[in-house]
Amino acid sequence: MDFTKTEIHASVDALADQIFRGQVNDDYHKARRDQSEGFDRDLWRVLADAGLLAGTLSEASGGSDMNLLEVSGLLEAQGAVLAKLPLWQSIVASQLIDRFGSQDQKTALLPSFARGDSHLSLAFAEAARADFDDLLKIKNHSVNGLVNDVAFAQQASAIILPLQTDDGTILYLLDPSQDGVTLLLQMASNDEPHYQLQLNNLSIDPVNIIASSNGGVDLVEWVLQRSYTALAALQLGVVQEAIKRTANYVNERYQFNKPLSSFQAVSHRAANGYIDYSSLRACVYLAAWRLSEDKDASAEARTAKWWACEAGHRIAHTAQHLHGGLGADVDYPIHRYFLWAKQLEYTLGGAQQQLASLGRQLANNDSLGFVI
C-alpha cells in the first residue's frame, strides 16, 4: 500500500500537528483535570483561525473541500495529544449538511462552525446497532423517549438525530435548547462530556429534516461509514503516541543494569503493538481513500473500526503493562491513553458489533466489497 501523501495532505498534517502539540501537553491536561466541561473553546478557535474547520467544507460553502483522507491527519494529530474537542462529530455532521442539507440549513449552521463559534454533534449510538428497532419514532408530529451517549450535546448548534417514521428513517437537526429536550450528563471514560437526551413531546419542525434517502443515498449509512473511519483515525493518533511514549520509557528505564527494551519479552510485546498500529493505519487510509473518492466503504469503514477496537485494546494494555506501576499512577500521563483507547473502542460499537455487521454483509456478498 502506497502511503505517500499529497502536498495538501502533508501540509494539513504539519499544521495540525504544530497547533495541537503547541497548545496541548501533559501540563495542560493536569490543569484541566477537574474541569467538567472538557471543551477548550480557545483551542477550537485556533483551529478555525488556521482554516482547519472551514477547510473540511466544500468550496461552495467557503471551505477548501478537504477530503476524508486529508482530514484523517487532523484527527490523528488530535488523538496524539488527547485534545477533548467535538472535532470528528462536527466534521461528519457539517459535511452531511454541506452535501445534503437545504440552503437555509447550510446558512444557519455552517458559517458559525467555520468561524469556530459553534460546534455540531451526532446522536448515532442507537443507529449503529444491528437494526433500527431502538430508534425513536415520530408519532403525531412529536417524539418521546431517550437517546444516549451524545458527545458535547450541551451548547451544540445542532445534533444530527435519526428518527423513525411510517415511511422510513429521517435525519433531524435537533436544537438541544428547544422545548421538550432535557440533557442528563453522562461522563465518558476519557472525561468527555456525553449526554442522555430526554425528549418529552418534542415537536418536529419539517424545516429541520434531512431526508434519509437523498438522491438514492442512504444517509444513515453515509454518516456511519464516515464516523467509523473518523473514529479509527482518531484512535490511530492515540495508539501511535502511546507506542512512542512506551518505547521511550523502556529505553530509559533500567533493570539489572540493562534497559527494559533489551529484554526479549518487552521487545516482542512492543513489536506486536507496532504491528497492530500498522494494520490499523492501512485500514484507516483505505477506508478514508474510498470515501474521498465517493466510493462505498461499508466493509472498509467497519474493518477500520474493528481494528481501532482491537489495536486500541491491545496497545493500551501493552503501554500500561510496560510502564509497570507508573501505568496506574494518575499523575503520570500514560493512563490517559488507556482511557482514550477504551472510550474510542466502544464508541458506536465494539469489535464484536463490527464483526456482526461484516458477517451480515458476507452473507449477501462474499467479496465484502473489497474491490479497489
C-alpha positions as CSV (number, residue, x, y, z in Angstrom):
1,M,0.0,0.0,0.0
2,D,1.4,3.4,-1.0
3,F,1.3,5.8,2.0
4,T,2.9,8.7,0.1
5,K,0.9,11.8,1.0
6,T,-0.2,14.5,-1.4
7,E,1.2,18.0,-0.8
8,I,-2.2,19.1,0.7
9,H,-2.3,16.1,3.0
10,A,1.2,16.7,4.2
11,S,0.5,20.4,4.8
12,V,-2.6,19.6,6.8
13,D,-0.7,17.0,8.9
14,A,2.1,19.5,9.6
15,L,-0.2,22.4,10.5
16,A,-2.5,20.2,12.7
17,D,0.5,18.7,14.5
18,Q,2.0,22.2,15.1
19,I,-1.2,23.5,16.5
20,F,-2.1,20.6,18.7
21,R,1.4,20.0,20.1
22,G,1.8,23.7,20.6
23,Q,-1.4,24.0,22.6
24,V,-1.8,20.7,24.4
25,N,0.7,18.9,26.6
26,D,0.8,16.9,29.8
27,D,0.7,20.0,32.0
28,Y,-2.3,21.3,30.0
29,H,-4.2,18.1,30.9
30,K,-3.3,18.3,34.6
31,A,-4.5,21.9,34.7
32,R,-7.9,20.9,33.2
33,R,-8.3,17.6,35.0
34,D,-11.1,19.0,37.3
35,Q,-12.9,21.0,34.6
36,S,-16.1,19.2,33.8
37,E,-16.9,20.9,30.5
38,G,-14.0,19.3,28.7
39,F,-14.2,21.6,25.7
40,D,-11.4,24.1,25.1
41,R,-13.1,26.8,23.1
42,D,-9.9,28.8,22.7
43,L,-8.2,25.8,21.0
44,W,-11.4,25.3,18.9
45,R,-11.0,28.9,17.6
46,V,-7.3,28.4,16.9
47,L,-8.2,25.5,14.6
48,A,-10.8,27.8,13.0
49,D,-8.4,30.7,12.6
50,A,-6.0,28.3,10.8
51,G,-8.7,27.3,8.4
52,L,-8.8,23.7,9.5
53,L,-12.6,23.7,10.4
54,A,-13.7,25.6,7.3
55,G,-11.3,23.5,5.2
56,T,-13.5,20.4,5.7
57,L,-16.4,22.1,3.9
58,S,-16.9,22.4,0.1
59,E,-15.7,25.4,-1.8
60,A,-19.3,26.5,-2.3
61,S,-19.7,26.7,1.5
62,G,-16.5,28.7,1.8
63,G,-14.2,25.8,2.5
64,S,-11.2,24.1,0.9
65,D,-13.0,20.8,0.1
66,M,-10.6,18.7,2.1
67,N,-11.3,15.0,1.6
68,L,-11.5,12.5,4.4
69,L,-8.0,11.2,3.7
70,E,-6.7,14.7,4.4
71,V,-9.0,15.1,7.4
72,S,-7.6,11.9,8.9
73,G,-4.3,13.6,9.6
74,L,-6.1,16.3,11.5
75,L,-7.8,13.6,13.7
76,E,-4.5,11.7,14.2
77,A,-2.9,14.9,15.5
78,Q,-5.8,15.4,17.9
79,G,-5.6,11.8,19.1
80,A,-1.8,12.1,19.7
81,V,-2.3,14.9,22.3
82,L,-5.8,13.7,23.5
83,A,-7.4,17.0,22.9
84,K,-11.0,16.9,24.1
85,L,-12.9,18.6,21.2
86,P,-16.1,17.8,19.2
87,L,-13.9,17.5,16.1
88,W,-14.9,14.3,14.4
89,Q,-18.6,14.8,15.2
90,S,-18.6,18.3,13.8
91,I,-16.7,17.3,10.7
92,V,-19.1,14.5,9.8
93,A,-22.2,16.5,10.7
94,S,-21.1,19.6,8.8
95,Q,-20.2,17.6,5.7
96,L,-23.6,15.9,5.9
97,I,-25.3,19.3,6.0
98,D,-23.0,20.8,3.4
99,R,-23.8,18.0,0.9
100,F,-27.4,17.1,1.6
101,G,-28.9,20.0,3.7
102,S,-31.1,22.7,2.4
103,Q,-29.7,26.2,1.7
104,D,-31.4,27.5,4.8
105,Q,-29.8,24.7,6.9
106,K,-26.4,25.5,5.5
107,T,-26.7,29.2,6.1
108,A,-27.9,28.7,9.6
109,L,-25.2,26.2,10.7
110,L,-22.1,26.2,8.6
111,P,-20.7,29.7,8.8
112,S,-20.6,29.8,12.6
113,F,-18.9,26.3,12.6
114,A,-16.3,27.5,10.1
115,R,-15.5,30.5,12.3
116,G,-15.2,28.4,15.4
117,D,-18.2,30.0,17.1
118,S,-20.2,26.8,17.3
119,H,-20.0,23.0,17.0
120,L,-22.2,20.1,15.9
121,S,-22.8,16.7,17.3
122,L,-24.2,13.3,16.4
123,A,-26.8,11.0,18.1
124,F,-26.0,7.7,16.4
125,A,-25.4,5.2,19.3
126,E,-28.7,3.5,18.6
127,A,-28.4,3.7,14.8
128,A,-25.0,1.9,14.9
129,R,-26.7,-1.2,16.2
130,A,-27.7,-4.2,14.1
131,D,-31.2,-2.8,13.4
132,F,-33.2,0.4,13.9
133,D,-35.6,-1.0,16.5
134,D,-34.1,1.3,19.1
135,L,-34.6,4.5,17.1
136,L,-37.2,6.8,18.4
137,K,-40.4,7.1,16.3
138,I,-42.3,10.2,15.3
139,K,-45.9,10.0,16.3
140,N,-48.4,12.8,15.7
141,H,-45.5,15.1,14.7
142,S,-43.7,14.7,18.0
143,V,-41.1,12.4,19.7
144,N,-40.8,11.0,23.2
145,G,-38.0,8.9,24.6
146,L,-34.3,8.7,25.5
147,V,-31.2,9.0,23.3
148,N,-27.9,8.0,24.9
149,D,-24.2,8.8,24.6
150,V,-24.4,12.1,22.7
151,A,-21.0,13.8,23.0
152,F,-20.7,17.6,23.6
153,A,-24.5,17.9,23.3
154,Q,-24.7,20.9,25.5
155,Q,-24.5,24.2,23.5
156,A,-24.2,22.3,20.2
157,S,-25.8,24.4,17.5
158,A,-27.4,21.2,16.2
159,I,-27.4,17.4,16.8
160,I,-28.0,15.0,13.9
161,L,-30.7,12.7,15.2
162,P,-32.0,9.7,13.3
163,L,-35.8,9.1,13.7
164,Q,-38.2,6.5,12.5
165,T,-41.3,7.5,10.6
166,D,-44.1,5.4,9.0
167,D,-42.2,5.8,5.7
168,G,-38.7,5.0,6.9
169,T,-35.9,6.9,8.6
170,I,-35.1,10.6,8.6
171,L,-32.3,12.7,10.0
172,Y,-33.4,15.6,12.1
173,L,-31.4,18.7,13.1
174,L,-32.1,18.9,16.8
175,D,-31.5,22.1,18.7
176,P,-30.7,20.9,22.3
177,S,-32.0,24.1,23.8
178,Q,-35.5,23.8,22.3
179,D,-38.6,23.0,24.4
180,G,-39.0,19.3,25.1
181,V,-35.3,18.5,25.4
182,T,-33.6,17.8,28.7
183,L,-29.9,16.9,29.0
184,L,-28.5,14.5,31.5
185,L,-24.7,14.4,31.9
186,Q,-23.0,11.1,31.2
187,M,-19.2,11.5,31.7
188,A,-17.2,9.2,29.3
189,S,-14.2,7.2,30.3
190,N,-11.9,9.8,28.9
191,D,-13.8,12.6,30.8
192,E,-15.5,13.9,27.7
193,P,-19.0,15.3,28.5
194,H,-21.6,12.9,27.0
195,Y,-25.3,13.4,27.5
196,Q,-28.5,11.5,27.6
197,L,-31.2,13.3,25.6
198,Q,-34.6,13.1,27.3
199,L,-37.2,14.0,24.7
200,N,-40.7,14.9,26.0
201,N,-43.3,15.8,23.4
202,L,-40.6,17.2,21.2
203,S,-42.3,19.0,18.3
204,I,-40.8,18.1,14.9
205,D,-40.4,21.0,12.6
206,P,-40.2,19.9,8.9
207,V,-37.7,22.6,8.0
208,N,-35.1,20.8,10.2
209,I,-35.5,17.4,8.4
210,I,-32.9,15.9,6.2
211,A,-34.4,13.0,4.3
212,S,-32.7,9.7,5.0
213,S,-32.7,8.8,1.3
214,N,-31.3,11.7,-0.6
215,G,-30.9,11.0,-4.3
216,G,-30.7,7.3,-3.6
217,V,-28.0,7.7,-0.9
218,D,-28.8,6.1,2.5
219,L,-27.8,9.0,4.8
220,V,-27.7,6.9,8.0
221,E,-25.2,4.6,6.4
222,W,-23.4,7.7,4.9
223,V,-22.9,9.1,8.4
224,L,-21.9,5.7,9.9
225,Q,-19.2,5.0,7.3
226,R,-17.6,8.4,7.9
227,S,-18.0,8.2,11.7
228,Y,-16.3,4.7,11.9
229,T,-13.4,6.0,9.7
230,A,-13.0,9.2,11.7
231,L,-13.0,7.3,15.0
232,A,-10.4,4.9,13.7
233,A,-8.2,7.8,12.5
234,L,-8.5,9.4,16.0
235,Q,-7.6,6.1,17.6
236,L,-4.6,5.8,15.2
237,G,-3.2,9.0,16.7
238,V,-3.9,7.8,20.2
239,V,-2.1,4.4,19.8
240,Q,0.8,5.8,17.8
241,E,1.6,8.2,20.6
242,A,1.1,5.5,23.3
243,I,3.7,3.3,21.4
244,K,6.1,6.2,21.1
245,R,5.9,7.1,24.8
246,T,6.2,3.4,25.8
247,A,9.3,2.9,23.6
248,N,10.9,6.0,25.1
249,Y,10.2,4.7,28.6
250,V,11.5,1.2,28.2
251,N,14.7,2.6,26.6
252,E,15.3,4.9,29.5
253,R,14.2,2.6,32.4
254,Y,16.9,0.2,33.6
255,Q,16.6,-3.2,35.4
256,F,19.7,-5.4,36.2
257,N,21.8,-2.7,34.6
258,K,20.1,-3.1,31.3
259,P,17.4,-1.1,29.6
260,L,14.0,-2.8,29.7
261,S,13.9,-2.6,25.9
262,S,16.7,-5.1,25.7
263,F,14.6,-7.9,27.3
264,Q,13.1,-10.2,24.7
265,A,9.6,-10.3,26.2
266,V,9.4,-6.5,26.3
267,S,10.7,-6.0,22.7
268,H,8.3,-8.7,21.4
269,R,5.3,-7.1,23.1
270,A,6.2,-3.7,21.8
271,A,6.7,-5.0,18.3
272,N,3.3,-6.6,18.4
273,G,1.9,-3.3,19.3
274,Y,3.6,-1.7,16.3
275,I,2.2,-4.4,14.0
276,D,-1.3,-3.6,15.3
277,Y,-0.7,0.1,14.7
278,S,0.4,-0.6,11.1
279,S,-2.7,-2.8,10.4
280,L,-4.9,-0.1,11.8
281,R,-3.2,2.6,9.7
282,A,-3.6,0.6,6.5
283,C,-7.3,0.1,7.1
284,V,-7.9,3.7,8.1
285,Y,-6.3,5.0,5.0
286,L,-8.1,2.6,2.7
287,A,-11.5,3.5,4.1
288,A,-10.7,7.2,4.0
289,W,-9.4,7.0,0.5
290,R,-12.6,5.2,-0.7
291,L,-14.8,7.7,0.9
292,S,-12.7,10.5,-0.5
293,E,-13.3,9.0,-4.0
294,D,-17.0,8.8,-3.2
295,K,-16.9,5.0,-3.2
296,D,-18.8,2.8,-0.9
297,A,-16.8,1.8,2.2
298,S,-19.3,-0.1,4.2
299,A,-16.9,-3.0,4.8
300,E,-13.8,-1.0,4.8
301,A,-15.1,1.5,7.4
302,R,-16.3,-1.2,9.7
303,T,-13.0,-3.1,9.3
304,A,-11.1,0.1,10.2
305,K,-13.3,0.4,13.3
306,W,-12.8,-3.2,14.2
307,W,-9.0,-2.6,14.1
308,A,-9.5,0.5,16.1
309,C,-11.1,-1.6,18.8
310,E,-8.6,-4.5,18.7
311,A,-5.4,-2.4,18.2
312,G,-6.7,0.2,20.7
313,H,-7.3,-2.5,23.3
314,R,-4.1,-4.4,22.9
315,I,-1.8,-1.4,22.6
316,A,-3.4,0.4,25.6
317,H,-2.8,-2.7,27.7
318,T,0.7,-3.1,26.4
319,A,1.5,0.6,27.3
320,Q,0.1,0.1,30.8
321,H,1.9,-3.2,31.3
322,L,5.3,-2.0,30.1
323,H,5.1,1.1,32.3
324,G,4.8,-1.1,35.4
325,G,3.4,0.7,38.4
326,L,3.6,4.1,36.7
327,G,0.9,2.9,34.4
328,A,-1.6,3.1,37.2
329,D,-0.4,6.5,38.5
330,V,-2.9,9.2,37.6
331,D,-0.2,11.8,37.9
332,Y,1.7,10.1,35.1
333,P,0.3,10.7,31.6
334,I,0.2,7.2,30.1
335,H,-3.0,6.3,31.8
336,R,-4.9,8.9,29.7
337,Y,-4.0,7.0,26.6
338,F,-5.5,3.9,28.1
339,L,-8.7,5.7,28.9
340,W,-9.0,7.3,25.5
341,A,-8.3,4.0,23.7
342,K,-11.0,2.2,25.7
343,Q,-13.5,5.0,25.1
344,L,-12.9,5.0,21.3
345,E,-13.0,1.2,21.3
346,Y,-16.7,1.2,22.3
347,T,-17.9,4.4,20.7
348,L,-20.5,3.4,18.1
349,G,-20.0,-0.3,18.9
350,G,-17.1,-2.5,19.9
351,A,-15.3,-5.2,17.9
352,Q,-18.0,-7.9,18.1
353,Q,-20.6,-5.4,16.8
354,Q,-18.4,-4.6,13.8
355,L,-17.9,-8.3,13.1
356,A,-21.6,-9.0,13.3
357,S,-22.2,-6.3,10.8
358,L,-19.5,-7.6,8.5
359,G,-21.0,-11.1,8.8
360,R,-24.3,-9.9,7.6
361,Q,-22.7,-8.3,4.6
362,L,-20.7,-11.5,3.9
363,A,-24.0,-13.5,3.9
364,N,-25.2,-11.4,1.0
365,N,-21.9,-10.6,-0.7
366,D,-18.9,-13.0,-0.4
367,S,-16.5,-10.3,-1.7
368,L,-17.4,-8.0,1.3
369,G,-16.9,-5.1,-1.1
370,F,-13.1,-5.3,-1.0
371,V,-12.6,-4.2,-4.6
372,I,-10.3,-1.2,-5.3
